[in-house]
Amino acid sequence: MGIRFFLNVFHVLHTSKYSKTATLIYAIIFSALAISGLYFFIVKPEINIALWLGIGPWVIILSVLLFNMLTGDYK
């Protein structure tokens, strides 16, 4: 997910529905979660922490989408 958001920031992909700043923030957060998840999975074999770090981006995106759906004006 982080790589996809980075590609949207650099205009390689044009699939982001968010502003450029929000896309950059998502790219940094998701890449950091992915790198730390790989660290806990490969270097320190703590599978539970790696799993929670892997689920983190999905939870963030789904909560942002739910918030947008609840507060959005669909006229």
PyMOL Python script that loads the backbone (N, CA, C, O; Angstrom):
from pymol import cmd

cmd.read_pdbstr("""\
ATOM      1  N   MET A   1       0.825  -1.197   0.000  1.00  0.00           N
ATOM      2  CA  MET A   1       0.000   0.000   0.000  1.00  0.00           C
ATOM      3  C   MET A   1       0.860   1.247   0.000  1.00  0.00           C
ATOM      4  O   MET A   1       0.559   2.214  -0.700  1.00  0.00           O
ATOM      5  N   GLY A   2       1.927   1.232   0.778  1.00  0.00           N
ATOM      6  CA  GLY A   2       2.786   2.404   0.866  1.00  0.00           C
ATOM      7  C   GLY A   2       3.429   2.739  -0.464  1.00  0.00           C
ATOM      8  O   GLY A   2       3.547   3.909  -0.829  1.00  0.00           O
ATOM      9  N   ILE A   3       3.847   1.701  -1.192  1.00  0.00           N
ATOM     10  CA  ILE A   3       4.470   1.932  -2.497  1.00  0.00           C
ATOM     11  C   ILE A   3       3.458   2.505  -3.475  1.00  0.00           C
ATOM     12  O   ILE A   3       3.799   3.371  -4.282  1.00  0.00           O
ATOM     13  N   ARG A   4       2.246   2.044  -3.415  1.00  0.00           N
ATOM     14  CA  ARG A   4       1.216   2.560  -4.315  1.00  0.00           C
ATOM     15  C   ARG A   4       0.942   4.042  -4.042  1.00  0.00           C
ATOM     16  O   ARG A   4       0.779   4.827  -4.976  1.00  0.00           O
ATOM     17  N   PHE A   5       0.892   4.422  -2.761  1.00  0.00           N
ATOM     18  CA  PHE A   5       0.691   5.824  -2.440  1.00  0.00           C
ATOM     19  C   PHE A   5       1.890   6.674  -2.854  1.00  0.00           C
ATOM     20  O   PHE A   5       1.718   7.807  -3.303  1.00  0.00           O
ATOM     21  N   PHE A   6       3.114   6.132  -2.706  1.00  0.00           N
ATOM     22  CA  PHE A   6       4.293   6.867  -3.175  1.00  0.00           C
ATOM     23  C   PHE A   6       4.245   7.065  -4.688  1.00  0.00           C
ATOM     24  O   PHE A   6       4.602   8.135  -5.180  1.00  0.00           O
ATOM     25  N   LEU A   7       3.808   6.052  -5.429  1.00  0.00           N
ATOM     26  CA  LEU A   7       3.692   6.196  -6.879  1.00  0.00           C
ATOM     27  C   LEU A   7       2.640   7.234  -7.255  1.00  0.00           C
ATOM     28  O   LEU A   7       2.784   7.913  -8.272  1.00  0.00           O
ATOM     29  N   ASN A   8       1.594   7.368  -6.460  1.00  0.00           N
ATOM     30  CA  ASN A   8       0.602   8.404  -6.703  1.00  0.00           C
ATOM     31  C   ASN A   8       1.165   9.793  -6.411  1.00  0.00           C
ATOM     32  O   ASN A   8       0.825  10.752  -7.104  1.00  0.00           O
ATOM     33  N   VAL A   9       2.014   9.913  -5.405  1.00  0.00           N
ATOM     34  CA  VAL A   9       2.611  11.206  -5.071  1.00  0.00           C
ATOM     35  C   VAL A   9       3.498  11.683  -6.206  1.00  0.00           C
ATOM     36  O   VAL A   9       3.500  12.869  -6.535  1.00  0.00           O
ATOM     37  N   PHE A  10       4.258  10.765  -6.812  1.00  0.00           N
ATOM     38  CA  PHE A  10       5.175  11.124  -7.891  1.00  0.00           C
ATOM     39  C   PHE A  10       4.529  11.064  -9.275  1.00  0.00           C
ATOM     40  O   PHE A  10       5.235  11.109 -10.282  1.00  0.00           O
ATOM     41  N   HIS A  11       3.216  10.965  -9.339  1.00  0.00           N
ATOM     42  CA  HIS A  11       2.407  10.983 -10.573  1.00  0.00           C
ATOM     43  C   HIS A  11       2.738   9.843 -11.532  1.00  0.00           C
ATOM     44  O   HIS A  11       2.571   9.983 -12.743  1.00  0.00           O
ATOM     45  N   VAL A  12       3.202   8.727 -11.002  1.00  0.00           N
ATOM     46  CA  VAL A  12       3.368   7.544 -11.835  1.00  0.00           C
ATOM     47  C   VAL A  12       2.012   6.861 -11.987  1.00  0.00           C
ATOM     48  O   VAL A  12       1.645   6.433 -13.081  1.00  0.00           O
ATOM     49  N   LEU A  13       1.274   6.762 -10.886  1.00  0.00           N
ATOM     50  CA  LEU A  13      -0.109   6.287 -10.909  1.00  0.00           C
ATOM     51  C   LEU A  13      -1.037   7.475 -10.690  1.00  0.00           C
ATOM     52  O   LEU A  13      -0.647   8.478 -10.092  1.00  0.00           O
ATOM     53  N   HIS A  14      -2.232   7.356 -11.165  1.00  0.00           N
ATOM     54  CA  HIS A  14      -3.237   8.405 -10.962  1.00  0.00           C
ATOM     55  C   HIS A  14      -4.506   7.800 -10.387  1.00  0.00           C
ATOM     56  O   HIS A  14      -5.599   8.028 -10.904  1.00  0.00           O
ATOM     57  N   THR A  15      -4.361   7.025  -9.313  1.00  0.00           N
ATOM     58  CA  THR A  15      -5.508   6.325  -8.758  1.00  0.00           C
ATOM     59  C   THR A  15      -5.942   6.861  -7.401  1.00  0.00           C
ATOM     60  O   THR A  15      -6.912   6.360  -6.833  1.00  0.00           O
ATOM     61  N   SER A  16      -5.258   7.857  -6.868  1.00  0.00           N
ATOM     62  CA  SER A  16      -5.577   8.344  -5.533  1.00  0.00           C
ATOM     63  C   SER A  16      -6.764   9.298  -5.584  1.00  0.00           C
ATOM     64  O   SER A  16      -6.860  10.146  -6.471  1.00  0.00           O
ATOM     65  N   LYS A  17      -7.653   9.145  -4.629  1.00  0.00           N
ATOM     66  CA  LYS A  17      -8.818  10.023  -4.527  1.00  0.00           C
ATOM     67  C   LYS A  17      -8.591  11.118  -3.498  1.00  0.00           C
ATOM     68  O   LYS A  17      -9.453  11.973  -3.300  1.00  0.00           O
ATOM     69  N   TYR A  18      -7.433  11.097  -2.838  1.00  0.00           N
ATOM     70  CA  TYR A  18      -7.136  12.039  -1.776  1.00  0.00           C
ATOM     71  C   TYR A  18      -6.218  13.141  -2.298  1.00  0.00           C
ATOM     72  O   TYR A  18      -5.690  13.047  -3.406  1.00  0.00           O
ATOM     73  N   SER A  19      -6.032  14.178  -1.497  1.00  0.00           N
ATOM     74  CA  SER A  19      -5.137  15.261  -1.886  1.00  0.00           C
ATOM     75  C   SER A  19      -3.699  14.767  -1.885  1.00  0.00           C
ATOM     76  O   SER A  19      -3.403  13.689  -1.371  1.00  0.00           O
ATOM     77  N   LYS A  20      -2.801  15.571  -2.470  1.00  0.00           N
ATOM     78  CA  LYS A  20      -1.404  15.168  -2.553  1.00  0.00           C
ATOM     79  C   LYS A  20      -0.775  15.053  -1.170  1.00  0.00           C
ATOM     80  O   LYS A  20       0.029  14.153  -0.928  1.00  0.00           O
ATOM     81  N   THR A  21      -1.133  15.954  -0.262  1.00  0.00           N
ATOM     82  CA  THR A  21      -0.587  15.916   1.097  1.00  0.00           C
ATOM     83  C   THR A  21      -1.064  14.677   1.846  1.00  0.00           C
ATOM     84  O   THR A  21      -0.270  14.002   2.502  1.00  0.00           O
ATOM     85  N   ALA A  22      -2.346  14.379   1.751  1.00  0.00           N
ATOM     86  CA  ALA A  22      -2.885  13.186   2.428  1.00  0.00           C
ATOM     87  C   ALA A  22      -2.274  11.922   1.848  1.00  0.00           C
ATOM     88  O   ALA A  22      -1.982  10.980   2.584  1.00  0.00           O
ATOM     89  N   THR A  23      -2.079  11.894   0.543  1.00  0.00           N
ATOM     90  CA  THR A  23      -1.472  10.728  -0.088  1.00  0.00           C
ATOM     91  C   THR A  23      -0.034  10.542   0.385  1.00  0.00           C
ATOM     92  O   THR A  23       0.401   9.412   0.607  1.00  0.00           O
ATOM     93  N   LEU A  24       0.705  11.636   0.542  1.00  0.00           N
ATOM     94  CA  LEU A  24       2.073  11.545   1.044  1.00  0.00           C
ATOM     95  C   LEU A  24       2.106  11.054   2.486  1.00  0.00           C
ATOM     96  O   LEU A  24       2.955  10.239   2.844  1.00  0.00           O
ATOM     97  N   ILE A  25       1.190  11.543   3.310  1.00  0.00           N
ATOM     98  CA  ILE A  25       1.119  11.089   4.708  1.00  0.00           C
ATOM     99  C   ILE A  25       0.796   9.601   4.771  1.00  0.00           C
ATOM    100  O   ILE A  25       1.411   8.862   5.539  1.00  0.00           O
ATOM    101  N   TYR A  26      -0.170   9.159   3.962  1.00  0.00           N
ATOM    102  CA  TYR A  26      -0.503   7.734   3.922  1.00  0.00           C
ATOM    103  C   TYR A  26       0.704   6.914   3.458  1.00  0.00           C
ATOM    104  O   TYR A  26       0.974   5.846   4.009  1.00  0.00           O
ATOM    105  N   ALA A  27       1.422   7.402   2.461  1.00  0.00           N
ATOM    106  CA  ALA A  27       2.588   6.677   1.955  1.00  0.00           C
ATOM    107  C   ALA A  27       3.645   6.514   3.031  1.00  0.00           C
ATOM    108  O   ALA A  27       4.225   5.436   3.167  1.00  0.00           O
ATOM    109  N   ILE A  28       3.907   7.563   3.797  1.00  0.00           N
ATOM    110  CA  ILE A  28       4.915   7.485   4.853  1.00  0.00           C
ATOM    111  C   ILE A  28       4.469   6.546   5.966  1.00  0.00           C
ATOM    112  O   ILE A  28       5.246   5.706   6.421  1.00  0.00           O
ATOM    113  N   ILE A  29       3.219   6.684   6.407  1.00  0.00           N
ATOM    114  CA  ILE A  29       2.723   5.842   7.497  1.00  0.00           C
ATOM    115  C   ILE A  29       2.697   4.372   7.086  1.00  0.00           C
ATOM    116  O   ILE A  29       3.156   3.515   7.841  1.00  0.00           O
ATOM    117  N   PHE A  30       2.171   4.072   5.910  1.00  0.00           N
ATOM    118  CA  PHE A  30       2.038   2.681   5.492  1.00  0.00           C
ATOM    119  C   PHE A  30       3.390   2.049   5.203  1.00  0.00           C
ATOM    120  O   PHE A  30       3.588   0.866   5.481  1.00  0.00           O
ATOM    121  N   SER A  31       4.323   2.814   4.653  1.00  0.00           N
ATOM    122  CA  SER A  31       5.659   2.276   4.418  1.00  0.00           C
ATOM    123  C   SER A  31       6.374   2.002   5.739  1.00  0.00           C
ATOM    124  O   SER A  31       7.058   0.989   5.877  1.00  0.00           O
ATOM    125  N   ALA A  32       6.217   2.899   6.705  1.00  0.00           N
ATOM    126  CA  ALA A  32       6.833   2.689   8.020  1.00  0.00           C
ATOM    127  C   ALA A  32       6.243   1.460   8.704  1.00  0.00           C
ATOM    128  O   ALA A  32       6.975   0.683   9.319  1.00  0.00           O
ATOM    129  N   LEU A  33       4.927   1.276   8.602  1.00  0.00           N
ATOM    130  CA  LEU A  33       4.305   0.077   9.186  1.00  0.00           C
ATOM    131  C   LEU A  33       4.789  -1.195   8.500  1.00  0.00           C
ATOM    132  O   LEU A  33       5.015  -2.208   9.162  1.00  0.00           O
ATOM    133  N   ALA A  34       4.948  -1.150   7.185  1.00  0.00           N
ATOM    134  CA  ALA A  34       5.404  -2.331   6.459  1.00  0.00           C
ATOM    135  C   ALA A  34       6.854  -2.669   6.811  1.00  0.00           C
ATOM    136  O   ALA A  34       7.186  -3.837   7.016  1.00  0.00           O
ATOM    137  N   ILE A  35       7.706  -1.663   6.881  1.00  0.00           N
ATOM    138  CA  ILE A  35       9.108  -1.908   7.218  1.00  0.00           C
ATOM    139  C   ILE A  35       9.242  -2.434   8.639  1.00  0.00           C
ATOM    140  O   ILE A  35      10.005  -3.367   8.889  1.00  0.00           O
ATOM    141  N   SER A  36       8.501  -1.840   9.573  1.00  0.00           N
ATOM    142  CA  SER A  36       8.585  -2.323  10.951  1.00  0.00           C
ATOM    143  C   SER A  36       7.973  -3.719  11.083  1.00  0.00           C
ATOM    144  O   SER A  36       8.460  -4.520  11.881  1.00  0.00           O
ATOM    145  N   GLY A  37       6.933  -4.026  10.332  1.00  0.00           N
ATOM    146  CA  GLY A  37       6.363  -5.371  10.338  1.00  0.00           C
ATOM    147  C   GLY A  37       7.344  -6.408   9.815  1.00  0.00           C
ATOM    148  O   GLY A  37       7.457  -7.500  10.372  1.00  0.00           O
ATOM    149  N   LEU A  38       8.059  -6.063   8.733  1.00  0.00           N
ATOM    150  CA  LEU A  38       9.082  -6.975   8.221  1.00  0.00           C
ATOM    151  C   LEU A  38      10.224  -7.143   9.209  1.00  0.00           C
ATOM    152  O   LEU A  38      10.781  -8.232   9.339  1.00  0.00           O
ATOM    153  N   TYR A  39      10.571  -6.077   9.900  1.00  0.00           N
ATOM    154  CA  TYR A  39      11.628  -6.162  10.905  1.00  0.00           C
ATOM    155  C   TYR A  39      11.243  -7.135  12.013  1.00  0.00           C
ATOM    156  O   TYR A  39      12.033  -7.996  12.400  1.00  0.00           O
ATOM    157  N   PHE A  40      10.018  -6.988  12.520  1.00  0.00           N
ATOM    158  CA  PHE A  40       9.587  -7.872  13.598  1.00  0.00           C
ATOM    159  C   PHE A  40       9.349  -9.301  13.106  1.00  0.00           C
ATOM    160  O   PHE A  40       9.383 -10.233  13.909  1.00  0.00           O
ATOM    161  N   PHE A  41       9.113  -9.491  11.834  1.00  0.00           N
ATOM    162  CA  PHE A  41       8.900 -10.829  11.304  1.00  0.00           C
ATOM    163  C   PHE A  41      10.218 -11.542  10.992  1.00  0.00           C
ATOM    164  O   PHE A  41      10.359 -12.734  11.262  1.00  0.00           O
ATOM    165  N   ILE A  42      11.192 -10.804  10.418  1.00  0.00           N
ATOM    166  CA  ILE A  42      12.429 -11.434   9.965  1.00  0.00           C
ATOM    167  C   ILE A  42      13.530 -11.373  11.027  1.00  0.00           C
ATOM    168  O   ILE A  42      14.122 -12.397  11.367  1.00  0.00           O
ATOM    169  N   VAL A  43      13.806 -10.172  11.552  1.00  0.00           N
ATOM    170  CA  VAL A  43      14.930 -10.005  12.476  1.00  0.00           C
ATOM    171  C   VAL A  43      14.590 -10.531  13.862  1.00  0.00           C
ATOM    172  O   VAL A  43      15.308 -11.365  14.414  1.00  0.00           O
ATOM    173  N   LYS A  44      13.504 -10.042  14.413  1.00  0.00           N
ATOM    174  CA  LYS A  44      13.031 -10.539  15.711  1.00  0.00           C
ATOM    175  C   LYS A  44      11.798 -11.386  15.437  1.00  0.00           C
ATOM    176  O   LYS A  44      10.778 -10.848  15.005  1.00  0.00           O
ATOM    177  N   PRO A  45      11.853 -12.656  15.666  1.00  0.00           N
ATOM    178  CA  PRO A  45      10.704 -13.499  15.298  1.00  0.00           C
ATOM    179  C   PRO A  45       9.516 -13.338  16.254  1.00  0.00           C
ATOM    180  O   PRO A  45       9.163 -14.263  16.985  1.00  0.00           O
ATOM    181  N   GLU A  46       8.916 -12.166  16.234  1.00  0.00           N
ATOM    182  CA  GLU A  46       7.706 -11.913  17.027  1.00  0.00           C
ATOM    183  C   GLU A  46       6.535 -11.782  16.053  1.00  0.00           C
ATOM    184  O   GLU A  46       6.254 -10.703  15.531  1.00  0.00           O
ATOM    185  N   ILE A  47       5.877 -12.884  15.829  1.00  0.00           N
ATOM    186  CA  ILE A  47       4.847 -12.964  14.806  1.00  0.00           C
ATOM    187  C   ILE A  47       3.623 -12.123  15.162  1.00  0.00           C
ATOM    188  O   ILE A  47       3.017 -11.526  14.272  1.00  0.00           O
ATOM    189  N   ASN A  48       3.250 -12.063  16.425  1.00  0.00           N
ATOM    190  CA  ASN A  48       2.052 -11.315  16.820  1.00  0.00           C
ATOM    191  C   ASN A  48       2.192  -9.824  16.519  1.00  0.00           C
ATOM    192  O   ASN A  48       1.264  -9.208  15.995  1.00  0.00           O
ATOM    193  N   ILE A  49       3.329  -9.250  16.843  1.00  0.00           N
ATOM    194  CA  ILE A  49       3.545  -7.824  16.576  1.00  0.00           C
ATOM    195  C   ILE A  49       3.583  -7.573  15.072  1.00  0.00           C
ATOM    196  O   ILE A  49       3.027  -6.586  14.590  1.00  0.00           O
ATOM    197  N   ALA A  50       4.238  -8.462  14.333  1.00  0.00           N
ATOM    198  CA  ALA A  50       4.300  -8.315  12.882  1.00  0.00           C
ATOM    199  C   ALA A  50       2.911  -8.391  12.263  1.00  0.00           C
ATOM    200  O   ALA A  50       2.615  -7.661  11.318  1.00  0.00           O
ATOM    201  N   LEU A  51       2.062  -9.258  12.781  1.00  0.00           N
ATOM    202  CA  LEU A  51       0.696  -9.375  12.274  1.00  0.00           C
ATOM    203  C   LEU A  51      -0.086  -8.097  12.518  1.00  0.00           C
ATOM    204  O   LEU A  51      -0.766  -7.608  11.616  1.00  0.00           O
ATOM    205  N   TRP A  52       0.001  -7.544  13.730  1.00  0.00           N
ATOM    206  CA  TRP A  52      -0.717  -6.308  14.028  1.00  0.00           C
ATOM    207  C   TRP A  52      -0.210  -5.146  13.198  1.00  0.00           C
ATOM    208  O   TRP A  52      -0.994  -4.289  12.788  1.00  0.00           O
ATOM    209  N   LEU A  53       1.099  -5.102  12.942  1.00  0.00           N
ATOM    210  CA  LEU A  53       1.634  -4.044  12.084  1.00  0.00           C
ATOM    211  C   LEU A  53       1.203  -4.240  10.633  1.00  0.00           C
ATOM    212  O   LEU A  53       1.057  -3.264   9.897  1.00  0.00           O
ATOM    213  N   GLY A  54       1.000  -5.469  10.218  1.00  0.00           N
ATOM    214  CA  GLY A  54       0.519  -5.734   8.869  1.00  0.00           C
ATOM    215  C   GLY A  54      -0.953  -5.397   8.690  1.00  0.00           C
ATOM    216  O   GLY A  54      -1.378  -5.017   7.600  1.00  0.00           O
ATOM    217  N   ILE A  55      -1.722  -5.533   9.744  1.00  0.00           N
ATOM    218  CA  ILE A  55      -3.146  -5.205   9.690  1.00  0.00           C
ATOM    219  C   ILE A  55      -3.378  -3.702   9.815  1.00  0.00           C
ATOM    220  O   ILE A  55      -4.416  -3.199   9.387  1.00  0.00           O
ATOM    221  N   GLY A  56      -2.431  -2.990  10.393  1.00  0.00           N
ATOM    222  CA  GLY A  56      -2.565  -1.551  10.661  1.00  0.00           C
ATOM    223  C   GLY A  56      -3.019  -0.700   9.485  1.00  0.00           C
ATOM    224  O   GLY A  56      -3.971   0.065   9.639  1.00  0.00           O
ATOM    225  N   PRO A  57      -2.380  -0.794   8.303  1.00  0.00           N
ATOM    226  CA  PRO A  57      -2.821   0.036   7.177  1.00  0.00           C
ATOM    227  C   PRO A  57      -4.263  -0.212   6.761  1.00  0.00           C
ATOM    228  O   PRO A  57      -4.977   0.721   6.394  1.00  0.00           O
ATOM    229  N   TRP A  58      -4.691  -1.465   6.817  1.00  0.00           N
ATOM    230  CA  TRP A  58      -6.072  -1.777   6.440  1.00  0.00           C
ATOM    231  C   TRP A  58      -7.068  -1.163   7.416  1.00  0.00           C
ATOM    232  O   TRP A  58      -8.118  -0.662   7.012  1.00  0.00           O
ATOM    233  N   VAL A  59      -6.734  -1.205   8.691  1.00  0.00           N
ATOM    234  CA  VAL A  59      -7.614  -0.619   9.700  1.00  0.00           C
ATOM    235  C   VAL A  59      -7.688   0.892   9.530  1.00  0.00           C
ATOM    236  O   VAL A  59      -8.763   1.479   9.646  1.00  0.00           O
ATOM    237  N   ILE A  60      -6.555   1.522   9.256  1.00  0.00           N
ATOM    238  CA  ILE A  60      -6.534   2.981   9.065  1.00  0.00           C
ATOM    239  C   ILE A  60      -7.362   3.380   7.849  1.00  0.00           C
ATOM    240  O   ILE A  60      -8.188   4.289   7.933  1.00  0.00           O
ATOM    241  N   ILE A  61      -7.150   2.712   6.728  1.00  0.00           N
ATOM    242  CA  ILE A  61      -7.888   3.051   5.500  1.00  0.00           C
ATOM    243  C   ILE A  61      -9.382   2.826   5.679  1.00  0.00           C
ATOM    244  O   ILE A  61     -10.186   3.671   5.284  1.00  0.00           O
ATOM    245  N   LEU A  62      -9.761   1.701   6.266  1.00  0.00           N
ATOM    246  CA  LEU A  62     -11.191   1.431   6.444  1.00  0.00           C
ATOM    247  C   LEU A  62     -11.846   2.407   7.411  1.00  0.00           C
ATOM    248  O   LEU A  62     -13.000   2.787   7.214  1.00  0.00           O
ATOM    249  N   SER A  63     -11.131   2.817   8.449  1.00  0.00           N
ATOM    250  CA  SER A  63     -11.712   3.799   9.372  1.00  0.00           C
ATOM    251  C   SER A  63     -11.827   5.175   8.725  1.00  0.00           C
ATOM    252  O   SER A  63     -12.795   5.891   8.980  1.00  0.00           O
ATOM    253  N   VAL A  64     -10.865   5.558   7.898  1.00  0.00           N
ATOM    254  CA  VAL A  64     -10.961   6.840   7.180  1.00  0.00           C
ATOM    255  C   VAL A  64     -12.119   6.804   6.185  1.00  0.00           C
ATOM    256  O   VAL A  64     -12.869   7.774   6.073  1.00  0.00           O
ATOM    257  N   LEU A  65     -12.270   5.700   5.469  1.00  0.00           N
ATOM    258  CA  LEU A  65     -13.380   5.588   4.520  1.00  0.00           C
ATOM    259  C   LEU A  65     -14.731   5.595   5.226  1.00  0.00           C
ATOM    260  O   LEU A  65     -15.679   6.211   4.738  1.00  0.00           O
ATOM    261  N   LEU A  66     -14.829   4.924   6.355  1.00  0.00           N
ATOM    262  CA  LEU A  66     -16.069   4.929   7.125  1.00  0.00           C
ATOM    263  C   LEU A  66     -16.390   6.335   7.618  1.00  0.00           C
ATOM    264  O   LEU A  66     -17.540   6.767   7.556  1.00  0.00           O
ATOM    265  N   PHE A  67     -15.382   7.047   8.106  1.00  0.00           N
ATOM    266  CA  PHE A  67     -15.582   8.420   8.564  1.00  0.00           C
ATOM    267  C   PHE A  67     -16.036   9.316   7.412  1.00  0.00           C
ATOM    268  O   PHE A  67     -16.925  10.149   7.589  1.00  0.00           O
ATOM    269  N   ASN A  68     -15.434   9.150   6.239  1.00  0.00           N
ATOM    270  CA  ASN A  68     -15.840   9.936   5.071  1.00  0.00           C
ATOM    271  C   ASN A  68     -17.269   9.621   4.647  1.00  0.00           C
ATOM    272  O   ASN A  68     -18.011  10.511   4.231  1.00  0.00           O
ATOM    273  N   MET A  69     -17.652   8.349   4.754  1.00  0.00           N
ATOM    274  CA  MET A  69     -19.012   7.978   4.384  1.00  0.00           C
ATOM    275  C   MET A  69     -20.038   8.556   5.359  1.00  0.00           C
ATOM    276  O   MET A  69     -21.126   8.966   4.954  1.00  0.00           O
ATOM    277  N   LEU A  70     -19.686   8.585   6.639  1.00  0.00           N
ATOM    278  CA  LEU A  70     -20.617   9.084   7.641  1.00  0.00           C
ATOM    279  C   LEU A  70     -20.743  10.606   7.620  1.00  0.00           C
ATOM    280  O   LEU A  70     -21.818  11.140   7.893  1.00  0.00           O
ATOM    281  N   THR A  71     -19.667  11.301   7.302  1.00  0.00           N
ATOM    282  CA  THR A  71     -19.689  12.768   7.348  1.00  0.00           C
ATOM    283  C   THR A  71     -19.782  13.410   5.978  1.00  0.00           C
ATOM    284  O   THR A  71     -19.873  14.635   5.891  1.00  0.00           O
ATOM    285  N   GLY A  72     -19.762  12.642   4.913  1.00  0.00           N
ATOM    286  CA  GLY A  72     -19.776  13.205   3.564  1.00  0.00           C
ATOM    287  C   GLY A  72     -21.136  13.745   3.174  1.00  0.00           C
ATOM    288  O   GLY A  72     -22.168  13.283   3.662  1.00  0.00           O
ATOM    289  N   ASP A  73     -21.125  14.730   2.287  1.00  0.00           N
ATOM    290  CA  ASP A  73     -22.350  15.328   1.778  1.00  0.00           C
ATOM    291  C   ASP A  73     -22.584  14.790   0.370  1.00  0.00           C
ATOM    292  O   ASP A  73     -21.869  15.157  -0.562  1.00  0.00           O
ATOM    293  N   TYR A  74     -23.561  13.940   0.216  1.00  0.00           N
ATOM    294  CA  TYR A  74     -23.838  13.287  -1.067  1.00  0.00           C
ATOM    295  C   TYR A  74     -25.077  13.887  -1.724  1.00  0.00           C
ATOM    296  O   TYR A  74     -26.112  13.227  -1.816  1.00  0.00           O
ATOM    297  N   LYS A  75     -24.979  15.110  -2.173  1.00  0.00           N
ATOM    298  CA  LYS A  75     -26.110  15.756  -2.868  1.00  0.00           C
ATOM    299  C   LYS A  75     -25.935  15.718  -4.340  1.00  0.00           C
ATOM    300  O   LYS A  75     -26.788  16.214  -5.076  1.00  0.00           O
TER     301      LYS A  75
END
""", "prot")
cmd.dss("prot")
cmd.show_as("cartoon", "prot")
cmd.util.cbc("prot")
cmd.orient("prot")
